[in-house]
Amino acid sequence: MRLIFFISVFLSLHTPVLYSQLEQLNGPLGLTAQRIFICDSSLYRVTSNGIIYHSQLDSDKIIDIICIPEESQSIRSIFHFKEYVFVLKGRFLYRKLNSEKEFVKLDSSGFRYITHNNQTIYAAADGAILSSNDNGENWTLMGTVDGSIQGLQIADSILFAGLYGKNGVRGPIFRNIKSGSPWILNTEGLNNNQSRMGIINIYFIKGKVYLCGYGGLYVSENYGNTWQPLFKMDDNRAAEELVVCENSLIVKTFDGTFKKSNNEKDWRRIFDRTYAISNSNKIVYAVVENRDNMYAPPILVPPKSRESE
C-alpha cells in the first residue's frame, strides 16, 4: 500500500506553492482518501471503502462519519442544495436534511452526472438529460442525445454536456435552457483528439467554461462558441480535474498535478501521483501519494497549518 497524504496549499502571489505542515489525523487509520468534496464550509473525505468523513474546513475535528449502502458503488458526487446534502453513489442519489443524520435513497436512479444552480438540479442518465425543481423528488425529461453523456455543467442559462456519440461524434454540446434551443456541438478550437475522445469534466468558473479531457485542458470565454487550449497533452493522456484559485490554474492528471500562474509562461509539476484536488478560497486541498514510504499503511493526513513553508 502507499501512504496517502491529505495536504493543503496556500497560494501566494510571491511564494512558490509548497507543502504545508502536516499532522496525522487523530482518528481511524488504515483508510485511504480517494476523493474530496468541498461544499460551502464543509470538507468531505471519501475513503477507499466508501466511508465519508465530514469536517469543517477550519477544523480537523470529524463532525460525522457517513456510511451509505451499495458498498460496491463508488461516490461520484457530494453537494449541498438548499437545506439538503446530496450524495450520488454509483447511479443512486441519496439525500438528507442538514439537521438529520440518515440519508434516504430517492426513487430515481440511473444517474451518471449531477450539476445544479440555485433553483434546479440537472442530471445525466446515459443519453437522457433531466431536471428537478423539488429537491430531487420528481424529474422532468429535458431531452435525449444519440449516445451517452460524459460530464455535465450549468453555466448561467447554458447547459453543457460532454457527448460520447454512438456515431463517433464526440465533444462538448450545449443548449440554452431558457429558450429551449436544440443541442449544439461545437469543437472549433479543439484539437482532433479532444473532440474525438470525449470529455471527462466540465467546469464553469468566473464566467469561463473549462473542459478537462483527453488532449488536455481547454477554455471558452464565450459560452462554448469557441475553445482555446490551456494545457496540451498527448493523445492517450487526459486532464482530469481543475482548480482555479486566485491567479493560478491547477490541473490534475493521472501522471501528476501541474500549476501555472497568469504571469508564468510554462506549467510546472507540483505533485506526482494525485488522487483528488479541490479548493476553497485561497486554499487548495489535495490527496497525493508519498513515494518515500510506498509500503506504509495508508492514513488520512489533514492540513495542520494554512501557511506556506
Long-range contacts (C-beta under 8 A, 24 or more apart in sequence): 1-32, 1-294, 1-295, 1-296, 1-297, 1-298, 2-289, 2-290, 2-291, 2-294, 2-295, 2-296, 2-298, 3-289, 3-290, 3-292, 3-293, 3-294, 3-296, 3-297, 3-298, 3-299, 4-32, 4-33, 4-275, 4-287, 4-288, 4-289, 4-290, 4-298, 4-299, 4-300, 4-301, 5-287, 5-288, 5-289, 5-290, 5-301, 6-33, 6-36, 6-45, 6-285, 6-286, 6-287, 6-300, 6-301, 6-302, 6-303, 7-285, 7-286, 7-287, 7-288, 7-301, 7-303, 8-283, 8-284, 8-285, 8-286, 8-302, 8-303, 8-306, 9-270, 9-283, 9-284, 9-285, 9-286, 9-308, 10-282, 10-283, 10-306, 10-307, 10-308, 11-245, 11-246, 11-248, 11-282, 11-283, 11-284, 12-308, 13-246, 13-247, 15-308, 17-248, 17-259, 17-270, 17-284, 17-308, 18-308, 18-309, 19-309, 20-303, 20-304, 20-305, 20-306, 20-307, 20-308, 20-309, 21-303, 21-304, 21-305, 21-307, 21-309, 22-301, 22-302, 22-303, 22-304, 23-60, 23-301, 23-302, 23-304, 24-299, 24-301, 25-60, 25-299, 25-300, 25-301, 25-302, 26-60, 27-53, 27-62, 27-300, 28-300, 29-297, 29-299, 30-297, 30-298, 30-299, 31-298, 31-299, 31-300, 32-298, 33-275, 33-276, 33-287, 33-300, 34-275, 34-276, 34-287, 35-75, 35-275, 35-276, 35-287, 36-276, 36-277, 36-278, 36-285, 36-287, 37-77, 37-78, 37-79, 37-278, 38-278, 38-279, 38-280, 38-285, 39-78, 39-79, 39-80, 39-85, 40-80, 41-280, 42-80, 43-285, 44-78, 45-287, 45-300, 46-75, 46-78, 47-300, 48-298, 50-74, 50-75, 50-89, 52-78, 52-87, 53-300, 55-302, 57-280, 57-283, 60-302, 60-304, 64-101, 66-103, 68-94, 68-103, 69-105, 76-112, 76-113, 76-114, 77-113, 77-114, 79-114, 79-116, 81-116, 81-121, 81-135, 82-135, 84-135, 84-136, 86-114, 86-121, 86-136, 88-114, 91-125, 93-123, 93-136, 95-135, 95-136, 106-136, 106-137, 108-136, 108-139, 112-148, 112-149, 113-149, 113-150, 113-151, 113-152, 113-161, 114-152, 115-152, 115-153, 115-154, 116-154, 117-154, 120-154, 122-152, 122-154, 122-159, 123-152, 124-149, 124-152, 124-161, 129-159, 129-161, 142-177, 143-175, 143-183, 145-173, 145-183, 150-198, 150-199, 150-200, 150-213, 151-199, 151-200, 151-201, 151-202, 152-202, 153-202, 153-203, 153-204, 153-209, 154-204, 155-204, 155-209, 155-223, 156-204, 156-223, 158-223, 158-224, 160-202, 160-204, 160-209, 160-224, 161-202, 162-198, 162-199, 162-200, 162-202, 162-211, 162-213, 163-198, 163-199, 164-198, 168-196, 170-195, 170-196, 170-197, 170-198, 170-199, 171-195, 171-196, 171-198, 171-199, 172-199, 172-202, 172-211, 172-224, 172-227, 174-223, 174-224, 184-224, 186-224, 186-225, 186-226, 186-227, 187-227, 188-225, 188-226, 188-227, 189-218, 189-220, 189-226, 189-227, 189-228, 189-229, 190-215, 190-218, 190-227, 190-229, 191-215, 191-229, 191-232, 193-235, 194-218, 197-235, 197-238, 200-238, 200-239, 200-240, 201-240, 201-241, 201-242, 203-242, 203-244, 205-242, 205-244, 206-244, 210-242, 210-244, 212-238, 212-239, 212-240, 212-241, 212-242, 212-251, 213-238, 213-239, 214-238, 217-242, 217-249, 217-251, 231-258, 231-260, 231-267, 241-276, 241-277, 243-277, 243-278, 243-279, 243-284, 244-279, 245-279, 245-281, 245-282, 245-284, 246-282, 250-277, 250-279, 250-284, 252-276, 252-277, 257-286, 257-288
